[in-house]
Structure formats: C-alpha cells, structure tokens
Amino acid sequence: MAGRPVTKFIEHLRTVTLRRDGAGLPDEQLLRLFVDHHEEAAFAAIVKRHGPMVMGVCRRVLGSHQDAEDAFQATFLVLVRKAGSIAKRDLLSNWLYGVAYNVALKGRTAAARRRLREKQLSGVTDREAVPREQIWHDLLPLLDCELSRLPAKYRVPIVLCDLEGKAHKQAAKQLGWPVGTVSGRLSRGRTLLAKRLTRHGLCLSAGSLAILFSQNAAPASVSISLVSATIKAATLFAVGKAAMPGAISPQIIKLTNGALKSMTLTKYLLGTAMLVGLTLVGARVGISAYGSKVQTRATVEEQPTQAAGQKSKTAQEPLLVAAASVALADKNILKNSGIEEGKEAPDQWSQGAEIDGVEYTWDKKAGFKSKASLCLNKTAKRYFPIAQWYQIVDRQGASPELRLSAQVKAEKATKAVLDVIFLDDKEDSISHEWAAYIGAKNAGDPPADHDWKEYSGKVKIPPGTKKIQIGLQIYGPGKVWFDDVRAEYAE
C-alpha cells in the first residue's frame, strides 16, 4: 500500500516535468512516453514543438486560416493512431511534415469542391484575382509540392533548418549526423529544390532560396487555444470518443480518416509490389533452371535437321507478325491520353500547384470526339508561376526525338504551350523544350480563339534522360482545353 502513493507522486512529478521542459527531451523519448505510457504531457510537448512547422505547411497549401487549423488538428490525430508504427522516431519532424502536406492537399481538394458548390448555388462568378508579384508569394503554392518530392536525406535538413529554424549544430545532434553532413545536404537540397522550381517558371539560385527561407519561412505561430483543442481532440480520438456530438468537427474527422486510409493503401500497395517482385524472381529462377535442363537434354539427343529448323521458324512468323502489329498499333507512351478514365480526378494526370487566378478543371462536358478534356482557365495577368496538367513517363528505347501532339481548344488564350521536360534518374531537370505554342506570338497579335485544332511538334531528347515530363501549360490569361494528347518516339 505504501508504494502506491509513491508511484502516483512519481507519475505526477514526471507529468509536471514534461509540461515544464518537455522540449528538452528528444523526439524518440517523447514518443516512447506517449506510446508506452499514454503520457498526455508528452503528446502536448510534441504538438508545441512541431506545431509551428505543421501549421506553416497547412497555411502554405491551404491559404484559408480555418482550413489550415482543421488540417493541423487532423495531422496530430493521425499521429495518435500511427505513433507506434513510426520506424525512425528521431525523424518525427520529417514524418509530420509529410503527413501535414498530404492532409492539407486533401483539405485543399475538399475546399475547392465546397467553393464550387457554393458558387453554383449563388450564381456568383469569381472576381479577378489581385496579382501578387512578390517572388515568395509566387513560390508558396509550389514550395511544398516540390519539397515533398525530394529524397529524404535532402528534405530532412530543409525541414529542420529552414522550416523549423534549427541551427546546423542542433539539427546534427538530433539526426546523429556530423555538422558538415547536415550543411552539405542542406546546400544540396536547396540546389535540387531550386532546379525543380524552374519547371514552374521560377528561376532561383540555391542562395536566393536560402535567403527567401530565412526571411519568410519562419515557423507559423500556433495559438494556445488551438494547441489545447488539438490535445483534447487527440485524447478523445485515442479512447474512441471522436464521434461524440461536438467532440471533433466532422471535417477534421474526414481529413484524418482520409489520411489514414491513404497510408494503409500505400502500405498495402508496397507489400503487393514486393510480393509480385519476389514471385517474378522465383519465376525467373524456375525458367532458368528449366531452360538449363532443356539445353542439356538437347545436347545429348539427336539434333534437328536444317530443314526442320527452317520449318519451325516459318511456323512462328505469323505469331511474330501479329505481335509486331499489336506493338505498332499505338506508339503513344502516355496513359489516359483521351482524358476519359478516372473517378474524382483524371487518372495518370497530375494537377500543378494552386495559383491565384487559375482554375483547373477536368471538363466532362467538352471533349474532342469524346466527353472529357483537361482545362486551364487563367484570369491572373502575370505569366509566372506556370499552371499545368502534367504526366511523367519513363524514357524508353534510344530514339533521338519525341513527337508531341494534342487537340486544343482555345478561348482568348494569350500564351499556352505543349511542354516537354527531360529529367535525369533523380528527376532533376536536364532541359526543356516547347513542342508547340498556342496564342499570340508577337506584340499586337490577337490571342488564340478557336475550336478544336491539332498542335504538334518534335523535340530532341538529350543524353542522360531517364524520365520525361509532358506538360500542358498556360502562361498568360485565357482559357485552353487539351484532349487526345500523344507522345511518340520519332524514328
């Protein structure tokens, strides 16, 4: 009996200590206390430590303050459910960054649908967006899109040093890396990020990007009330009381469940891919062994005559011709080129960054000899950043050129292009070419204004190309539709 008050006192002391200086404990220790001992104070310390970075991501992606707060809470509710399965607990900040970005993307999609429904009900059209010429504001919608695609070893230092504001020495201590490694990878990461941003028409050096980070990417402030609400929501979520009336808003629950479902699906697909890979390896081994037996048997048995060999080859010719016909039937390396496939979004095609004054539409009412097309409508007067629908494919064969074509419908389009970006094995840009130009080419020329019309052109493929990004882009004001997009290697 005497031991129980002592135990309770120790637990109380630990809780008070966590609340006072939980920031002094490393992430992995805070996670262990939360996962193993259900320490609410440890979870609160995590929210306070990484909340500003998470809020910064949510605000950059979503813009709306309320939507950002919903995504913020959903991110930490995902942590409640997945904390025990985080493999690298010392990289919690990187894990939270990825979850926050994906939750915010889902929130942005939901918000766009909501605004569309509200606009349709009210009958009010959007007013022309006020142009924002500052580089940082143009960078905002693109930053997390490209940062999330960097290899982890380069993304992690940027998250810690540029988004969370840690010194190189602090980041090195947290990661267990030498300070020189942190500095080197941070510099390399900024360089890669700057190169990737050039795909969107933003020409920045790594040095310029570092300055922009230092001046503008300070961690976002998080109100005490939001932290408290998040901790309370996490407590209810952990004990299965999230569905209680007034406990957690339906929007936050929807975002949380959507993120958890995506994570489960990703894990399933990775497991399936590994299983298929192992099956194929086993099949190759079996075929190889069988082939060896057949070859051995052929050496000891009577060899077929030359005439019999010729007859066998002749018998195979119809099959070879048929296979060649199928291969040549469609050389298009793009998938869903007719823009017909998909449920809520067109399969295979990715939408570019959200930009003020640009509307992305999977138009299911306007298509070239079909029911759907991809549409870009730009009201903003500035040319950068670029808005686009795009698809990335693997480089195949050794053809020196690529032919790109598309059916295009234009409505007062001042400048749009069929763009090709050549990428190396790290998906860094080697070069890019315009296969076709849509709009006014010279000063004083009228914008493009026509029904469906084919645009096409050839571009040379540079050495070292491993992947090819096909972009349907709009620069200046106007509206364009794209359909029947084809990319073929030119012989």
Number of C-alpha atoms within 10 A of each C-alpha: 5 6 8 9 10 11 11 11 12 12 13 12 12 16 16 13 13 21 16 12 10 23 15 10 13 15 22 16 14 23 24 16 16 20 19 10 10 14 18 19 21 27 25 22 22 22 20 18 16 19 26 20 27 31 26 24 28 31 21 20 27 25 15 13 12 11 20 25 21 25 33 31 29 30 30 26 27 24 22 17 15 13 17 14 10 14 10 10 19 17 17 21 21 20 16 19 25 19 24 28 25 24 30 31 18 19 25 21 11 16 15 14 12 12 11 12 12 12 13 11 9 9 9 9 8 9 8 13 14 12 14 13 11 8 14 16 16 19 20 19 21 21 19 20 19 18 24 16 13 20 12 14 14 21 23 26 27 27 19 25 20 23 23 23 18 15 14 19 16 15 23 19 13 15 16 11 12 14 16 12 14 27 18 13 17 25 18 17 23 25 19 23 26 23 20 25 22 15 21 20 14 18 13 18 17 18 13 13 17 20 13 15 17 14 10 13 20 15 18 17 11 18 12 10 9 15 17 14 15 23 20 16 21 26 18 17 20 14 8 10 14 18 13 11 9 8 14 22 14 14 14 22 20 15 25 25 15 18 22 20 12 14 16 12 12 12 12 12 12 12 12 12 12 12 12 12 12 12 12 12 12 12 12 12 12 12 12 12 12 12 12 12 11 11 11 11 11 12 9 8 8 8 9 9 8 9 9 10 12 10 10 11 11 11 11 10 11 11 11 11 11 11 12 11 11 11 10 10 9 10 13 15 15 18 17 18 22 23 25 19 14 12 7 7 13 21 15 16 20 14 18 19 23 19 21 18 18 22 15 18 16 20 17 14 9 17 23 18 10 14 14 22 27 26 27 26 20 26 19 20 16 16 15 18 26 21 27 27 21 18 19 20 15 14 19 12 7 11 13 13 15 18 18 24 19 23 20 24 24 23 17 17 25 24 21 27 20 26 22 28 21 24 24 16 11 11 19 19 21 16 14 19 15 17 20 19 16 21 23 17 13 7 6 7 10 13 19 21 17 13 12 17 13 14 17 17 15 19 19 17 22 14 11 12 20 18 20 22 20 25 23 25 24 30 24 25 23 24 23 29 25 29 28 21 24 21 21 17 21 15 9
